[in-house]
Amino acid sequence: MHDHLKTVVITGGTKGIGSAIAEAFYLQGYAVVICAREDNGLAKRLGRGVFYVKADVTKKAQMRSLMARAVKLTGRLDVLINCAGVSQWRALKDIDEAFLEKMLSVNLKGAFWATQAAVEFLPKTGAIVNVASLAGRRGSANNSVYCASKFGVIGLTQSLAKELGPRGIRVNAVCPVYVLTEGVLKALKDKPSPAGGQNIPEYLEGFIMSQTALKRLPTALEVAQACLFLASNEASAVSGQSLNVDCGVLPQ
């Protein structure tokens, strides 16, 4: 089976890291189905073989219809990338029901519903890649909800690798550090964020110099390349792993 005949579904595929993943898979010759709650025209811009489907990852029924629609549009489903996510820092005392619910629903429940729906269509060589975070590897201040959701995604990755492995389906995750997307820059502006109200480029420069081995941050494209590898036949023996894409912030 040639890679270029395959179909990938990407949740949260219209912006940020998701849009880079969509473009990378498209350039690799995949048929690409991206879902988000709003269409920003990315599918149209990328061109033929890229489809947008409106769907909310927190709704189980919408994930079922997304996967069925993907198969209807392209004839098959080979790879699922769970990329839909929200990031925000908040001190423990300020966490309320709505904040907790939103973060856990999108980041964790969304990955459950999408995976559950996709598994019905994935073939023996199917692959799932979850976009977790370096925050799924280690905790940090004012980040308890996000970290808990991303640790959850890594737990989900490990468990489902064991559960779906007998069917030939591989499940892995990527764990990026800061990728300078609109969402991350917006989240860093909040007072509880590690930037703490200071100048964001200055904060990031300090982080890069003190925390990264390569003295830079990864790009969205580099995260996408890791997803491409994990989804490909080149990674046929790799399952249950979480790959840090972090320019050496957390050597493991």
Buried (B, 14 or more C-beta within 10 A) or exposed (E): EEBEEBBBBBBBBBBBBBBBBBBBBBEBEBBBBBBBEEBEEBBEEBEEBBBBBEBBBBBBEBBBBBBBBBBEBBEBBBBBBBBBBBBBBBEEEEBEEEBBEBBBBBBBBBBBBBBBBBBEBBBEBBBBBBBBBBBBBEEEEBBBBBBBBBBBBBEBBBEBBEEBEEEBBBBBBBBBBBBBBEBBBEBBEBEBBBBEEEEBEEBBEEBBEEBBEEEEBBBBBBBBBBBBBBBBEEBEEBBBBBBBBBBBBBEE
